[in-house]
Amino acid sequence: MVTGSVDEPLEGELLGAAAQSRGFETARMGEAVMAAVLGRSPKPTQLGRYVVLDIVGSGAMGDVYRAYDPQMQREVALKRLRVSGDDVGRQRSREQVLVEARSMAALSHPNVVGVYDVHLHDDEVFLAMELVSGETLLHWLGAGRPWRETVSAFVAAGHGLVAAHAAGVVHRDFKPANTLVGDDGRICVTDFGLAQFFEARGRDHGPQRELAGTPMYMAPEQFAGAGASPAADQYAWCSALWEALAGQSPFGGDVSTLSADKAAGPPVWPDVRGVPDAVGAALCRGLAPDPTARWASMSVLLEVVGPCLAPRRRRAGFWGAGVLLAAAAAIVGGTRGDPTLACADATGGIATVWGPEQRGRIVRTLRAGESEFAPATANYAAARLDAWAAAWTGAQIAACRDTHVVRSQSAVALDRRTACLVAVKEHGAAVVAAVTQVEAVVVHEVLSGLAWPSRCSARDSQGPLGRAANDESLGEALAQGRRDHALDLALAGVDEALQAGQVDAAEAYVRAAWGLERAVEVGDAHRRIRLLRVTARLRQQQGRRAEQHEALDSAWAEQRQLLAADPVVTAQIRMALAESMPPDTDPAHAHGHAAAAVQSARQALGVTHPWVQRLAARASALGGPGALH
């Protein structure tokens, strides 16, 4: 061991040279060696505002450090990404991972590891993420778990995938090793979208092809070089759950034949003790070689698998007839007597309104525009309509299940809910048609008019207003017992009154709307958020600032709970919240909401979108660091 003294200028020069020439990890290790030589404690390594404490793990995609964020006063996980390729490829990958990470930063869901920040340091990419204390799902499964615990963990992870898909993010490499089980039991998925930036490696650890993902769980279309979609995540989820339940992969372990094996389709589901056949049937469909033959969405798949966790009970016969019940019973009778699987197929033809054909047409039409923000707007429109269609399918399945599986509602109630969903679908078809006919600059305004299927859970819901009903008065709707339509009319009345400057009329409509919202008893968070926002606008015009802020705070609390929250609405709420902060509030709170609003809007519509630029100007007027950067 060599001892002696090294003057501080020389020490700083040596460490600085190491940091510049060999990267962050070399500089960190160099400091550790220098500290050992000098007989002192290592100095904390600084990375931007983060203080790196220690390394907690290392894998194919990069190293993970435990770090402290003094600004937010919390510990975080810093992930240093290993980006592959030549100089041009590495630069392109860095730019792409920045876009992907910023999309994930806008996503908040309990089953997704939060991404706080993305940082560039000497051409290296670092992600600041939520620090989860626990173990990987892979390690957790190794202890041997009852099948219900295993399926429950995968269902929780599936909800994380659903939330990401609703935000327009595809994982591309879902597997147990990329899923964490917290010490508190929380299941959360991590490493979204990162697989596309790294070379896939086979069992010999040598580079194969430009594949994004882990071959054992990859969908056939990924082997073929096609872009990954939510259907590919569904495939990986089914493959991983099959392996966890059956004790082996559905396609064996020979990497050299994986592509051909997967193209041939899944094998017969093995008889796994205790696991319902419905789970195996659901996994087989999710492993179909053709993406269009899989489940309509991840959320639909979870609607099928989730109920299988309940203890089995003898199924009673169906209740008496109803217009829709008879047809549903016929479907169930033709599906091996299992109403759970039959309801999963009762998707009501949503693909005729929003399917691959309509999606492709809208994306092509919007991207053909000359504006710089056209591609971002196209992605935003597709993601919002994807989320709407998935929610509609889930609501249709839930309505079927409540009558045929759970037995919590009558045939008459099923008829009413189905009729409401038909109205929502027709309304959505009109919105889809409108999106193809307007300029990209107003697409977000058109999509804000989508009627969400959550409204159809009410006992007396009639669905959104049709063209004829728009001329109906609030009094007529109430007299006919059409409280659902009356609420829509009251909300429209508030908007019209505020635009006309008729504050007293707006107050009357708001009071009526709140009374109706409570009477309808529908868990439609989208409509409740709209009511809170128009209430805030009215209170602003009345100068009742405290009540305005209270309404916006409630709207933000509701918005944060939505599985498929609209990033544009999120931006609108958070900017209004920032601008309504009480005078005695710490300015950092307003600055935080304003900066987050701009970030959310930019990710949805692009930096150059006129509305986004106006929002950024409002954030700048509030001051605070980084509002426009």
C-alpha positions in Angstrom: 0.0 0.0 0.0 1.4 3.4 -1.0 1.0 6.3 1.5 1.9 9.9 1.2 0.4 13.3 0.5 -1.1 14.6 -2.7 -1.9 18.4 -2.9 -5.5 19.3 -3.5 -5.0 21.1 -6.9 -3.3 18.0 -8.3 -6.0 15.7 -6.8 -8.8 17.9 -8.4 -6.9 17.9 -11.7 -6.6 14.1 -11.8 -10.2 13.5 -10.9 -11.4 16.1 -13.4 -9.4 14.5 -16.2 -10.8 11.1 -15.3 -14.3 12.4 -15.4 -13.9 14.0 -18.8 -12.0 11.2 -20.4 -13.5 8.0 -19.0 -17.1 8.9 -17.8 -19.0 9.2 -14.6 -18.4 5.7 -13.2 -14.7 5.9 -13.8 -14.6 9.3 -12.0 -16.6 7.8 -9.1 -14.3 4.8 -8.8 -11.3 7.0 -9.1 -12.4 9.1 -6.1 -12.9 5.9 -4.1 -9.3 4.8 -5.0 -7.9 8.3 -4.3 -9.7 8.3 -0.9 -8.2 4.9 0.0 -4.7 6.1 -1.0 -5.0 9.3 1.1 -6.7 7.5 4.0 -9.8 9.7 4.0 -13.5 9.1 3.3 -14.6 9.3 -0.3 -16.1 12.6 -1.3 -19.7 12.4 -2.5 -19.9 12.4 -6.3 -22.1 15.1 -7.7 -24.3 14.6 -10.8 -26.1 17.7 -11.5 -28.2 18.5 -8.4 -28.0 14.8 -7.3 -25.5 13.6 -4.7 -24.6 9.9 -5.5 -24.4 7.8 -2.3 -23.7 4.3 -3.6 -24.3 1.8 -6.3 -27.2 -0.6 -5.7 -27.2 -2.7 -8.9 -25.8 -3.3 -12.4 -27.4 -5.0 -15.4 -27.4 -5.2 -19.1 -29.0 -1.8 -19.5 -26.9 0.1 -17.1 -25.9 0.8 -13.5 -28.3 1.9 -10.7 -27.2 4.3 -8.0 -28.8 5.4 -4.8 -28.7 9.2 -4.7 -30.0 12.2 -2.8 -32.0 15.1 -4.4 -31.5 18.1 -2.0 -34.0 20.2 -4.0 -36.9 17.8 -3.4 -35.3 16.4 -0.1 -35.7 12.7 -1.1 -33.6 9.7 -2.1 -33.9 8.6 -5.7 -32.6 5.9 -8.0 -30.2 7.1 -10.7 -29.9 4.8 -13.7 -26.9 5.3 -16.0 -27.9 3.9 -19.4 -25.5 2.0 -21.6 -26.4 3.2 -25.1 -25.1 1.0 -27.9 -24.1 1.7 -31.5 -21.7 4.0 -33.4 -21.5 7.7 -32.7 -24.5 8.5 -34.9 -26.5 5.7 -33.5 -25.6 6.6 -30.0 -26.6 10.2 -30.5 -29.9 9.1 -32.0 -30.5 6.7 -29.1 -29.8 9.5 -26.6 -32.3 11.8 -28.3 -34.9 9.0 -28.4 -34.5 8.0 -24.8 -34.9 11.6 -23.7 -38.3 11.7 -25.5 -39.3 8.4 -24.0 -38.2 9.4 -20.5 -40.1 12.6 -20.7 -43.2 10.8 -21.6 -42.8 8.5 -18.6 -42.2 11.5 -16.4 -45.7 12.7 -17.2 -47.2 9.3 -16.1 -48.2 8.8 -12.5 -49.5 5.4 -11.5 -49.0 3.2 -8.4 -47.9 0.2 -10.6 -45.3 2.1 -12.5 -41.9 3.2 -11.1 -42.0 7.0 -11.3 -39.5 8.8 -13.6 -38.6 12.2 -12.1 -36.0 13.6 -14.4 -33.6 12.8 -17.3 -30.1 14.1 -17.2 -27.2 14.2 -19.7 -23.6 14.1 -18.3 -20.6 13.8 -20.6 -22.7 12.1 -23.3 -24.1 9.6 -20.8 -27.8 9.4 -20.1 -29.1 9.2 -16.5 -32.7 8.7 -15.4 -33.7 10.0 -11.9 -36.4 7.5 -10.8 -38.4 6.6 -7.7 -36.3 4.5 -5.3 -38.2 1.3 -4.6 -37.0 -0.8 -1.6 -37.7 -4.4 -2.4 -36.9 -7.1 -4.9 -37.6 -8.0 -8.5 -40.7 -10.0 -9.4 -38.3 -12.7 -10.7 -36.6 -13.1 -7.3 -40.0 -12.9 -5.5 -41.4 -15.8 -7.7 -38.3 -17.9 -6.9 -39.6 -18.4 -3.3 -42.5 -20.4 -4.7 -45.9 -18.7 -4.5 -49.5 -19.9 -4.5 -51.1 -19.4 -8.0 -53.5 -16.7 -6.7 -50.6 -14.6 -5.3 -48.7 -15.0 -8.6 -51.7 -14.0 -10.8 -52.5 -11.1 -8.5 -49.0 -9.8 -8.8 -49.1 -10.0 -12.6 -52.6 -8.3 -12.7 -51.1 -5.4 -10.7 -48.2 -5.2 -13.2 -50.7 -5.4 -16.0 -52.5 -2.3 -14.6 -49.1 -0.5 -14.9 -48.9 -1.5 -18.6 -52.5 -0.3 -19.2 -51.6 3.1 -17.7 -48.5 3.4 -19.9 -50.4 2.4 -23.0 -53.0 5.0 -22.3 -50.2 7.6 -22.2 -48.9 6.3 -25.5 -45.9 4.5 -24.1 -45.0 0.8 -25.0 -42.7 -1.1 -22.7 -41.1 -3.3 -25.3 -39.4 -5.6 -22.8 -41.8 -6.6 -20.0 -40.6 -9.5 -17.9 -40.3 -10.4 -14.2 -36.8 -8.9 -14.0 -38.2 -5.5 -15.0 -40.9 -5.6 -12.4 -40.4 -4.7 -8.7 -42.1 -6.0 -5.6 -41.7 -3.3 -2.9 -41.3 -4.1 0.8 -44.8 -2.8 1.2 -46.1 -5.3 -1.3 -46.6 -2.8 -4.1 -46.0 -4.2 -7.6 -44.5 -1.7 -10.1 -43.1 -2.0 -13.6 -39.9 -0.3 -14.5 -37.6 0.3 -17.6 -40.4 1.3 -19.9 -39.3 1.7 -23.5 -35.6 1.3 -22.8 -35.1 -2.0 -24.6 -35.1 -0.3 -28.0 -31.9 1.4 -27.2 -29.8 -1.7 -26.6 -28.7 -4.7 -28.5 -30.5 -7.9 -27.7 -28.2 -10.7 -26.6 -28.7 -14.4 -26.8 -27.5 -17.1 -24.4 -23.9 -16.8 -25.7 -24.1 -13.1 -24.7 -23.1 -12.1 -28.2 -25.1 -9.5 -30.2 -27.8 -11.1 -32.4 -29.8 -8.6 -34.5 -31.3 -5.2 -34.0 -33.9 -6.7 -31.6 -35.6 -4.7 -28.9 -36.5 -6.9 -25.9 -35.7 -10.3 -24.3 -36.2 -13.1 -26.9 -37.9 -15.5 -24.5 -40.8 -13.0 -24.0 -40.8 -11.1 -27.3 -43.7 -11.2 -29.7 -43.3 -12.8 -33.2 -43.6 -9.4 -34.8 -40.6 -8.1 -32.8 -38.5 -11.0 -34.2 -39.6 -9.9 -37.7 -38.3 -6.4 -37.0 -41.7 -4.7 -36.8 -42.3 -1.9 -34.3 -43.6 -2.9 -30.9 -47.2 -2.1 -30.0 -49.3 -2.6 -26.9 -50.1 -6.0 -28.3 -46.4 -6.9 -28.0 -46.5 -6.0 -24.3 -49.6 -8.2 -23.9 -47.7 -11.1 -25.5 -44.8 -10.7 -23.1 -47.1 -10.5 -20.1 -48.8 -13.7 -21.1 -45.5 -15.5 -21.8 -44.1 -14.4 -18.4 -47.3 -15.4 -16.5 -47.4 -18.8 -18.3 -43.8 -19.4 -17.2 -44.6 -18.4 -13.6 -47.6 -20.7 -13.3 -46.5 -23.7 -15.4 -42.8 -23.6 -14.3 -41.5 -23.4 -17.8 -41.7 -21.1 -20.9 -44.5 -21.9 -23.3 -41.8 -22.1 -26.0 -39.0 -24.0 -24.3 -35.5 -22.6 -23.9 -33.9 -23.0 -27.3 -33.2 -19.5 -28.5 -32.3 -20.7 -32.0 -35.8 -22.0 -32.6 -37.8 -19.4 -30.7 -38.9 -17.4 -33.7 -40.3 -20.4 -35.5 -41.8 -21.8 -32.4 -43.6 -18.6 -31.7 -44.8 -18.2 -35.3 -46.5 -21.6 -34.9 -48.6 -20.4 -32.0 -48.7 -21.5 -28.3 -48.9 -25.1 -27.2 -51.8 -26.6 -25.3 -52.2 -25.1 -21.8 -50.9 -27.7 -19.3 -53.1 -28.9 -16.5 -51.7 -26.7 -13.6 -53.2 -27.7 -10.3 -55.7 -25.2 -9.0 -55.3 -22.7 -11.9 -58.7 -22.2 -13.7 -58.8 -23.2 -17.3 -60.1 -19.7 -18.1 -56.6 -18.4 -17.2 -54.9 -20.8 -19.5 -57.4 -19.9 -22.3 -56.8 -16.2 -21.8 -53.0 -16.7 -22.0 -53.3 -18.8 -25.2 -55.2 -16.1 -26.9 -52.7 -13.4 -25.7 -49.9 -15.5 -27.3 -51.5 -15.7 -30.7 -48.9 -15.1 -33.4 -51.1 -12.5 -35.1 -51.4 -9.3 -33.0 -55.0 -8.7 -34.2 -56.0 -12.2 -32.9 -54.9 -11.3 -29.3 -57.1 -9.5 -26.8 -58.4 -6.1 -27.9 -56.2 -4.4 -25.2 -54.3 -5.2 -22.0 -57.2 -3.9 -20.0 -59.6 -6.4 -21.7 -57.2 -9.2 -20.9 -57.2 -8.1 -17.2 -61.0 -8.1 -17.2 -60.8 -11.8 -18.1 -58.0 -12.9 -15.8 -58.9 -10.8 -12.8 -62.2 -12.4 -11.9 -60.5 -15.9 -11.9 -58.8 -14.9 -8.6 -62.2 -15.2 -6.8 -63.0 -18.5 -5.2 -65.0 -20.7 -7.4 -68.7 -21.1 -6.8 -71.5 -22.9 -8.5 -73.0 -20.8 -11.3 -76.8 -20.4 -11.1 -79.0 -20.2 -14.2 -79.5 -16.8 -15.9 -82.3 -14.6 -14.9 -85.3 -14.1 -17.1 -85.3 -12.6 -20.6 -84.3 -9.1 -21.7 -83.8 -7.8 -25.2 -80.0 -8.0 -24.8 -79.9 -10.8 -22.3 -81.2 -13.5 -24.7 -78.5 -12.7 -27.2 -75.8 -12.6 -24.5 -77.0 -16.0 -23.1 -76.7 -17.5 -26.6 -73.1 -16.2 -26.8 -72.3 -17.7 -23.4 -73.9 -21.0 -24.4 -71.5 -21.2 -27.4 -68.4 -20.6 -25.4 -68.1 -23.8 -23.5 -70.5 -22.5 -20.8 -68.0 -20.1 -19.4 -69.6 -16.6 -19.2 -66.3 -15.0 -18.2 -64.7 -15.7 -21.6 -68.0 -15.0 -23.4 -68.2 -11.5 -21.9 -64.7 -10.8 -23.0 -65.8 -11.3 -26.6 -68.9 -9.1 -26.2 -67.0 -6.0 -27.3 -69.8 -4.5 -29.3 -67.9 -3.8 -32.5 -65.8 -0.9 -31.2 -63.3 -1.6 -34.0 -65.8 -0.2 -36.5 -65.4 3.2 -34.8 -61.8 3.0 -33.7 -59.6 0.3 -35.1 -56.4 -0.1 -37.1 -58.0 1.4 -40.2 -59.3 4.5 -38.5 -56.2 4.9 -36.5 -53.9 4.7 -39.5 -56.1 7.2 -41.4 -56.0 9.8 -38.6 -52.3 9.4 -38.0 -51.5 9.8 -41.8 -53.8 12.7 -42.2 -52.4 14.7 -39.2 -48.8 13.9 -39.9 -49.2 15.1 -43.5 -49.6 18.6 -42.1 -46.8 21.1 -42.6 -46.6 22.3 -39.0 -43.7 21.1 -36.8 -46.2 20.0 -34.2 -48.2 17.8 -36.6 -46.4 14.5 -35.7 -46.8 15.1 -31.9 -50.5 15.9 -32.4 -51.0 12.8 -34.4 -49.5 10.7 -31.6 -51.6 12.5 -29.1 -54.9 11.9 -31.0 -54.1 8.2 -31.5 -53.2 7.7 -27.8 -56.4 9.5 -26.6 -58.7 7.5 -28.9 -56.8 4.3 -28.0 -57.5 5.0 -24.3 -61.2 5.8 -25.1 -61.7 2.6 -27.1 -60.1 0.5 -24.4 -62.2 2.1 -21.7 -65.3 1.5 -23.8 -64.5 -2.2 -24.3 -63.8 -2.6 -20.6 -67.2 -0.9 -19.7 -69.0 -3.2 -22.2 -67.4 -6.3 -20.7 -68.1 -5.1 -17.1 -71.8 -4.6 -18.0 -72.0 -8.2 -19.3 -70.1 -9.6 -16.3 -72.3 -7.8 -13.8 -75.3 -9.7 -15.1 -73.9 -13.0 -16.2 -70.9 -13.6 -13.9 -71.2 -11.4 -10.8 -75.0 -11.4 -10.8 -75.2 -7.9 -9.3 -77.6 -6.4 -11.9 -80.8 -7.5 -13.7 -81.4 -8.0 -17.4 -83.2 -4.6 -17.5 -80.1 -2.9 -16.1 -77.9 -4.6 -18.7 -80.2 -3.3 -21.5 -80.0 0.2 -20.1 -76.2 0.2 -19.7 -75.7 -1.3 -23.2 -78.0 1.3 -24.7 -75.9 4.0 -23.0 -72.7 2.5 -24.3 -74.1 2.4 -27.9 -74.8 6.2 -27.5 -71.3 6.8 -26.3 -69.9 4.8 -29.2 -72.0 6.8 -31.7 -70.8 10.0 -30.1 -67.2 8.8 -30.4 -67.7 8.0 -34.0 -68.7 11.7 -34.6 -65.5 12.8 -32.8 -63.3 10.5 -34.8 -64.8 11.9 -38.0 -64.3 15.5 -36.8 -60.6 14.9 -36.0 -60.0 13.9 -39.7 -61.6 17.1 -40.9 -59.9 19.8 -38.7 -56.5 21.4 -38.6 -54.0 19.9 -36.2 -54.0 23.1 -34.2 -57.5 22.4 -32.8 -57.4 18.6 -32.5 -57.0 18.8 -28.8 -60.2 20.9 -28.5 -62.2 18.4 -30.6 -60.9 15.5 -28.4 -61.9 17.3 -25.2 -65.5 16.7 -26.3 -65.2 12.9 -26.0 -67.9 11.3 -23.9 -66.3 8.6 -21.7 -68.0 5.3 -21.0 -67.6 5.6 -17.3 -70.9 7.6 -17.3 -72.8 4.4 -18.2 -72.4 2.8 -14.8 -75.3 4.9 -13.5 -78.7 3.4 -13.0 -80.4 6.1 -15.1 -77.7 7.0 -17.6 -79.0 7.7 -21.1 -75.6 8.4 -22.7 -74.3 11.7 -24.1 -76.6 14.2 -25.7 -77.5 13.5 -29.3 -78.1 16.3 -31.9 -81.8 16.3 -31.3 -81.4 16.5 -27.5 -79.2 19.6 -27.7 -82.3 21.7 -28.3 -84.0 20.2 -25.2 -84.3 22.6 -22.3 -83.0 21.8 -18.8 -86.6 21.9 -17.5 -87.9 19.5 -20.1 -85.1 17.0 -19.3 -85.9 17.2 -15.6 -89.6 16.9 -16.2 -89.1 13.7 -18.1 -86.7 12.2 -15.5 -83.7 12.5 -17.8 -81.3 13.6 -15.1 -78.3 12.4 -17.0 -79.1 14.6 -19.9 -80.1 17.4 -17.6 -76.5 17.3 -16.1 -75.1 17.6 -19.6 -77.4 20.5 -20.4 -76.5 22.3 -17.1 -72.8 22.0 -17.9 -73.3 23.4 -21.4 -75.4 26.2 -19.9 -72.5 27.2 -17.6 -70.2 27.4 -20.6 -72.6 29.5 -22.6 -73.4 31.8 -19.7 -69.7 32.4 -18.9 -68.9 33.2 -22.5 -71.8 35.7 -22.6 -70.7 37.3 -19.3 -73.9 36.3 -17.6 -72.6 35.5 -14.1 -75.9 35.1 -12.4 -77.2 32.6 -15.0 -73.9 30.7 -14.8 -74.3 30.5 -11.0 -77.8 29.0 -11.4 -76.6 26.4 -13.8 -73.6 25.5 -11.5 -76.0 25.0 -8.6 -78.3 22.8 -10.7 -75.3 20.8 -12.1 -74.0 20.0 -8.6 -77.4 18.9 -7.5 -77.8 16.7 -10.6 -74.2 15.3 -10.2 -75.1 14.0 -6.8 -78.5 12.7 -7.9 -77.2 10.8 -10.9 -74.8 8.8 -8.7 -72.4 8.0 -11.5 -68.7 7.5 -11.1 -67.9 9.5 -14.1 -64.7 11.3 -13.1 -64.3 13.0 -16.5 -67.6 14.8 -16.1 -67.0 15.6 -12.5 -63.6 17.2 -13.4 -65.3 19.3 -16.0 -67.9 20.5 -13.4 -65.1 21.4 -11.0 -63.3 23.3 -13.7 -66.3 25.4 -14.8 -67.1 26.1 -11.1 -63.5 27.4 -10.8 -64.0 29.6 -13.8 -67.2 31.0 -12.4 -65.6 31.7 -9.0 -62.7 33.5 -10.7 -65.1 35.8 -12.5 -66.9 36.4 -9.2 -63.6 37.2 -7.5 -64.0 34.3 -5.0 -60.3 33.3 -5.3 -60.2 30.9 -2.4 -63.2 28.9 -3.7 -61.7 29.0 -7.2 -58.4 27.4 -5.9 -60.4 24.9 -3.8 -62.3 23.7 -6.9 -59.1 23.5 -9.0 -57.4 21.6 -6.2 -60.2 19.0 -6.2 -60.1 18.8 -10.0 -56.4 18.0 -9.8 -56.9 15.4 -7.2 -59.5 13.7 -9.4 -57.4 14.1 -12.5 -54.4 12.4 -10.9 -56.5 9.3 -10.2 -57.6 8.8 -13.8 -56.1 5.7 -15.4 -56.0 7.4 -18.8 -55.6 11.1 -17.9 -55.5 13.5 -20.8 -52.2 15.3 -20.7 -53.7 18.5 -22.2 -56.4 18.6 -19.5 -53.7 17.9 -16.9 -51.8 20.9 -18.2 -54.9 23.1 -18.2 -55.7 22.2 -14.6 -52.2 22.6 -13.3 -51.6 26.0 -14.9 -54.9 27.3 -13.6 -54.0 25.9 -10.2 -50.6 27.7 -10.3 -52.3 31.0 -11.2 -54.8 30.7 -8.4 -52.4 30.1 -5.6 -53.2 32.1 -2.4 -50.7 35.0 -1.9 -49.3 33.5 1.3 -48.4 30.2 -0.5 -44.7 29.3 -1.1 -44.1 30.4 -4.8 -42.3 27.1 -5.4 -45.7 25.4 -5.4 -47.0 27.6 -8.2 -43.7 27.3 -10.1 -43.8 23.5 -9.8 -47.4 23.3 -11.2 -46.6 25.8 -14.0 -43.5 24.0 -15.1 -45.2 20.6 -15.0 -48.1 22.0 -17.0 -45.8 23.2 -19.8 -43.9 19.9 -19.7 -47.2 17.9 -20.0 -48.4 20.1 -22.9 -45.2 19.9 -24.8 -45.1 16.1 -24.5 -48.6 15.9 -25.8 -48.7 18.5 -28.6 -45.1 19.5 -29.3 -43.0 22.5 -28.3 -44.1 24.7 -31.3 -47.9 24.2 -30.9 -49.4 27.7 -30.5 -51.5 26.7 -27.5 -48.4 25.2 -25.8 -46.4 28.4 -26.5 -49.2 30.5 -24.9 -49.1 28.2 -21.9 -45.4 28.6 -21.6 -45.8 32.4 -21.7 -48.2 32.1 -18.8 -45.7 30.0 -16.9 -43.0 32.5 -17.6 -45.1 35.3 -16.3 -45.3 33.5 -12.9 -41.5 33.4 -12.8 -39.6 30.5 -11.2 -36.7 28.5 -12.5 -36.9 26.7 -15.8 -40.5 27.6 -16.8 -39.6 27.8 -20.4 -36.6 25.5 -20.7 
